[in-house]
Amino acid sequence: MERASHSTGKVYSLQLCPGYRKPMQMVNQVEAIENLGFKNDRHAIPDSSRQILLIEKEILDELKLMPGQVKENITTEGIQLMQLNPRQRLRIGSDVIVEITKVCSPCGRMEEIRAGLLQELAGRRGILARVIKGGIVRRGDVVQQIGA
């Protein structure tokens, strides 16, 4: 069944990566810092194209995975992230703006979660983004495509 195209959704879940190979920490809100990423996240690196990973809850549900299990920072609901292209932008909440950099390719670590997951996630692991304008991101915030 094909989903309708949606350019608006919401933040379903937020996660931080506290360190290499450590479990993701669920949080209710987090500070996004311009050209860095999420405060206290291992992947917060200046000028990186991998500052934040977003994935659709609908994909996780289909694959019977929990938010944070594939190491995403933001789990969205209602917006088709995989339809977005590099340089397109999303507004999250009232302040934060992120710019899509690329599709996230699943890595071999996905096989540690479940055999075959690497292949199941091909083309659906989510999108990577960098923070263009910082602010606070909260669970339940609106996520809206705003163009390039």
C-alpha positions in Angstrom: 0.0 0.0 0.0 1.5 3.3 -1.0 1.4 6.2 1.4 0.1 9.7 0.4 2.9 12.3 0.0 3.2 14.3 3.2 5.5 17.3 3.7 4.4 17.9 7.3 4.6 15.6 10.3 5.7 15.6 13.9 8.6 14.6 16.2 7.5 11.2 17.6 10.7 10.5 19.6 14.1 12.1 20.3 17.3 10.2 21.1 20.9 11.2 21.9 24.0 9.0 21.3 26.1 9.4 24.4 29.2 7.6 23.1 30.6 5.0 20.8 28.5 1.8 20.9 26.5 3.1 23.9 22.7 2.7 23.8 20.7 5.7 22.6 19.2 7.9 25.4 15.6 8.9 24.9 14.9 12.6 25.8 11.8 14.8 25.8 13.7 17.8 24.4 17.2 18.6 23.1 19.2 21.7 22.1 20.1 21.8 18.4 23.2 23.9 17.8 23.9 25.6 14.5 26.5 23.7 12.4 27.1 21.2 15.2 24.1 19.0 15.9 22.4 18.0 19.1 24.1 19.1 22.4 25.8 16.2 24.1 25.4 13.9 21.1 28.5 11.9 19.9 27.8 13.0 16.3 27.8 16.7 17.0 30.7 17.7 14.8 31.2 21.1 13.1 30.8 21.1 9.3 29.7 17.4 9.3 27.1 16.2 6.9 26.0 13.6 9.6 25.0 15.9 12.5 21.5 14.5 12.8 19.8 11.3 11.6 16.0 11.3 11.1 13.9 8.3 10.3 10.1 7.7 9.8 8.2 5.9 12.6 6.2 4.2 9.8 9.4 2.5 8.6 10.3 1.4 12.1 6.8 0.0 12.6 6.9 -1.9 9.4 10.2 -3.5 10.4 9.0 -4.0 14.0 11.8 -1.8 15.4 11.6 0.6 18.4 12.6 4.3 18.2 16.3 4.7 18.6 17.1 1.2 17.7 18.7 2.1 14.4 20.6 5.0 16.1 18.5 7.8 14.8 18.2 11.1 16.6 14.7 12.0 15.5 11.9 9.6 14.8 9.2 11.4 12.8 5.6 10.6 12.2 3.5 11.6 9.2 6.2 13.1 6.9 7.9 11.2 4.1 11.5 11.9 4.7 12.8 9.5 2.1 11.1 11.6 -0.6 13.3 14.6 0.3 16.4 15.6 -1.6 19.8 17.0 -0.5 19.6 20.8 0.3 15.9 20.7 1.1 15.1 22.1 4.5 12.9 21.2 7.4 11.6 23.4 10.2 11.3 21.6 13.5 9.2 23.3 16.0 9.2 27.1 15.9 13.0 27.7 15.6 15.1 24.9 14.4 16.0 24.5 10.7 17.9 21.5 9.3 19.2 20.9 5.8 19.1 17.5 4.3 22.6 16.4 3.3 22.1 12.8 2.1 20.4 9.5 2.6 21.9 7.4 5.4 23.2 4.1 4.1 22.7 1.2 6.5 25.9 -0.2 8.0 26.9 -3.6 9.1 25.9 -2.8 12.7 22.3 -3.2 11.6 23.0 -7.0 11.4 23.8 -6.9 15.1 20.2 -5.8 15.7 18.7 -8.5 13.5 20.0 -10.7 10.7 18.8 -9.4 7.4 18.1 -5.9 8.7 20.9 -4.3 6.6 19.0 -5.4 3.4 15.6 -4.6 4.9 16.7 -1.0 5.5 18.3 -0.4 2.1 17.0 2.9 0.8 15.0 3.4 4.1 17.6 4.0 6.9 16.6 7.7 7.0 18.2 11.0 6.1 21.1 12.9 7.4 21.0 16.6 8.1 23.0 19.5 9.4 21.7 22.2 11.7 21.2 25.5 9.9 19.4 27.3 12.7 19.6 26.2 16.3 17.0 26.0 19.1 15.1 23.5 21.2 13.5 20.4 19.6 10.7 18.8 21.6 8.7 15.6 21.3 5.5 16.5 19.5 7.0 19.4 17.6 5.8 20.0 14.0 8.3 18.9 11.3 7.6 20.8 8.0 9.4 20.9 4.7 10.2 24.5 3.9 12.2 24.1 0.7 15.9 24.7 -0.2 
